[in-house]
């Protein structure tokens, strides 16, 4: 059993790391099976917060407006995670968002980590008829998660779930509980060009669009997608 790791969970604006952004990071530093540190921060995504995400998490747009951007906390979260594998429920989801953010906004050229996925362990060991999402798995093992869909609480739930899975099934297949390399490839995205920003400002002003996206924080791909969406819905100037 791996007794030292970073239990991590993210809340995001959606499910696609290429299009969506992080709004909250929660992480626990576990050393020899015990919590030795906690990292928790809301993140300003400089983008719209879908109503479905607000209802699920309880995080509001006003809360995010006052939060730091990813570029402000990138060094802190990178340092917090240093030297240990990541653990999470479907950990590749959290890893892909965090790696993309650190490369785009944190100045990293690459960020390689090993990971332990409690969802994979649940699918491997729990009865087939049982649901395997984090809430259901915690319920199956009588693990309390008082603030589901908030990052630190879900990170702690994943940590406790890993411990419970080991106690129940670890001696059947110890290798299943070892960290494995996480694979997610990404190239650094370039910021939007001056021309892209000017065109967006012109379109928004001309069509009198109320938009919460902060254009100065868009990448080239994001600016192109937003321009296409405006043209498709409102037309040209």
TANORVEN-V969253 format. One record per run of one state. SS is the DSSP state (a for helix, b for strand, c for the rest). FROM is the first residue (numbers start at 0). LEN is the number of residues. Records with the same first field share a line. If there is no record, write none. Layout:
# TANORVEN-V969253
SS: FROM-LEN ; FROM-LEN
This chain:
# TANORVEN-V969253
c: 0-4 ; 12-9 ; 31-2 ; 42-1 ; 44-6 ; 57-3 ; 65-3 ; 80-5 ; 88-2 ; 105-8 ; 125-8 ; 140-10 ; 169-4 ; 177-2 ; 181-9 ; 191-2 ; 207-7 ; 217-1 ; 234-3
b: 4-8 ; 21-10 ; 33-9 ; 43-1 ; 68-1 ; 85-3 ; 113-4 ; 179-2 ; 190-1 ; 218-1
a: 50-7 ; 60-5 ; 69-11 ; 90-15 ; 117-8 ; 133-7 ; 150-19 ; 173-4 ; 193-14 ; 214-3 ; 219-15
